[in-house]
């Protein structure tokens, strides 16, 4: 599926986090949602990105934005990752990559000349009305959480 364009309704989702709690998009109606897709738990770039959201989490509070990291692998992997780095926001387990597909983040990737399907680093800012406000493609982990924070503060 293609990436979701700003102005379009964000696809519904229901996923469990590292603590086994289910989160659905509709649970957060009326407030902004940051949904960032990352390739894999506990890898260098994904750790930089997750720790930046962790460190900036108090700055997101005034905008009432909910922050979610989404990737493949199960809740157990998410729990280990969250515990290792004191991640204090939900990491959603999209083991069958269904949500990544809905959001266009399940893409053909390439490493060392070998092609495979995997989660691309894509972030969505979903407005209080459930529509995509902004999308970041091919995200670079350094400084990304601050960029997203600026966009939330601009709402």
C-alpha positions in Angstrom: 0.0 0.0 0.0 1.2 3.5 -0.7 2.2 6.0 2.0 -0.7 8.1 3.4 -0.7 11.6 2.1 -1.3 14.6 4.5 -4.9 15.5 4.7 -6.1 11.9 4.4 -7.7 9.9 7.2 -5.1 7.8 9.1 -5.9 4.0 8.9 -7.3 2.5 12.1 -5.0 0.2 14.1 -5.1 -2.0 17.2 -1.7 -3.3 18.5 -0.3 -4.5 21.8 2.6 -2.7 23.4 5.6 -4.0 25.4 3.4 -4.5 28.5 0.6 -6.4 26.6 -1.7 -3.4 26.6 -3.8 -2.9 23.4 -3.7 0.6 21.8 -6.1 1.6 19.0 -6.0 4.8 17.1 -9.6 5.6 18.2 -8.5 5.5 21.8 -6.6 8.8 21.1 -9.3 10.7 19.2 -9.2 14.4 20.1 -5.4 14.5 20.5 -2.4 14.4 18.2 -0.7 11.0 17.7 2.9 10.5 16.6 3.3 7.1 14.9 6.9 6.4 14.0 7.8 3.2 12.2 11.3 1.8 12.8 13.0 -1.3 11.3 14.0 -3.4 14.4 14.3 -3.3 18.2 17.7 -2.6 19.7 19.6 -1.7 16.6 21.9 1.4 16.5 19.7 3.8 14.5 16.4 2.6 16.1 18.0 3.0 19.6 19.1 6.6 18.8 15.6 7.4 17.6 13.7 5.8 20.5 16.0 7.4 23.1 15.5 10.8 21.5 11.7 10.4 21.8 12.2 9.2 25.4 14.3 12.3 26.3 11.9 14.7 24.6 8.7 13.1 26.0 8.1 15.8 28.6 8.3 18.4 25.9 5.4 16.7 24.0 3.1 16.8 27.1 1.8 20.4 26.6 0.6 19.4 23.1 -1.0 16.3 24.6 0.6 14.2 21.8 0.7 10.4 22.2 3.9 8.8 21.0 4.1 5.3 19.5 7.0 3.4 18.1 5.9 0.6 15.7 7.9 -2.3 14.3 7.9 -6.0 13.6 8.9 -8.5 16.3 6.7 -9.4 19.3 5.8 -7.8 22.6 8.6 -9.7 24.3 11.2 -8.1 22.1 9.6 -4.7 22.7 9.7 -5.2 26.4 13.4 -6.1 26.4 14.2 -3.0 24.2 12.1 -0.7 26.4 13.6 -2.1 29.6 17.2 -1.9 28.4 16.8 1.9 27.5 14.1 3.0 30.0 11.7 3.8 27.1 8.7 5.3 28.7 6.2 5.3 25.9 4.4 2.4 24.0 6.3 0.4 21.5 3.7 -1.4 19.4 4.3 -5.0 18.1 3.3 -5.3 14.5 4.6 -8.8 14.1 2.7 -9.6 10.9 3.4 -6.1 9.5 -0.3 -5.4 8.9 -0.2 -1.9 10.2 3.1 -1.1 8.5 1.5 -2.2 5.3 -1.6 0.0 5.8 0.7 3.0 6.4 3.0 2.2 3.4 6.0 1.6 5.7 6.4 -2.0 4.6 8.7 -1.5 1.7 11.3 -3.2 -0.4 14.7 -2.5 1.2 18.2 -3.2 0.1 21.3 -4.1 2.1 24.7 -5.1 0.6 22.9 -5.5 -2.8 20.3 -7.9 -1.4 16.7 -6.9 -1.7 14.1 -7.8 1.0 10.9 -6.5 2.5 11.1 -4.6 5.8 9.9 -1.7 7.8 11.1 1.7 6.5 11.8 4.6 8.8 8.6 6.6 8.3 6.9 8.9 10.8 3.3 10.2 10.8 1.8 13.1 12.8 -1.9 12.4 13.0 -4.1 15.3 14.1 -6.8 15.3 16.7 -9.3 14.8 13.9 -7.7 11.5 12.8 -6.2 12.9 9.6 -2.5 12.9 8.7 -1.0 16.3 9.3 2.6 15.6 8.3 4.7 12.7 7.1 8.4 12.2 7.3 10.0 9.7 4.8 13.5 8.2 4.9 13.9 9.5 8.4 17.4 10.1 9.8 17.3 9.3 13.5 19.5 12.2 14.7 17.4 15.2 15.4 14.1 13.6 14.2 12.3 13.7 17.6 13.0 17.4 17.8 11.6 17.9 14.2 8.4 16.1 15.2 8.2 18.1 18.4 8.3 21.3 16.4 5.5 20.1 14.2 3.3 19.1 17.2 3.9 22.5 18.8 2.8 24.1 15.5 -0.6 22.5 15.7 
